[in-house]
Amino acid sequence: MSWHNLLHNYHYIGAMLLFCIGLYTVIVRRNIIKKIIGLNIMETSVFFFLVSIGYLEQGVAPIHVGEAQASQMVNPLPQALILTGIVVAVSVTAVALSMVILLYQQYGTLDVDHLMREEVDEEKEKEEVEE
């Protein structure tokens, strides 16, 4: 693969970099809100990748008016799918943030490690009471 082909497909590289940034955020950060932001970055990178698949250099809108040939038209299917994906992503983010509010009200923290420690401590207390 030559450098020309690599530079010509810069949008694929950008989508991969965005996905890696989001994945890094989800794995490394301890705060749940930061993890949700990382998931949103990953979703955005997938949307960007799918839209860039339908991109045609010097392409025209997919409307059969004028002299445009079908081979010159941009594929509208990825764009239509992304609209649905955006609606789903916003809905999932809203539900996740509402769950974060409930977690904070219940435990007083959004630190994943602290929440997991409390869960383990509660299970140990239940086992001790049963014995």
HELIX and SHEET records of a PDB file:
HELIX    1   1 TRP A    3  HIS A    8  1                                   6    
HELIX    2   2 TYR A   10  VAL A   28  1                                  19    
HELIX    3   3 ILE A   32  ILE A   53  1                                  22    
HELIX    4   4 ALA A   70  GLN A   72  5                                   3    
HELIX    5   5 LEU A   77  TYR A  107  1                                  31    
HELIX    6   6 VAL A  112  GLU A  130  1                                  19    
END                                                                             
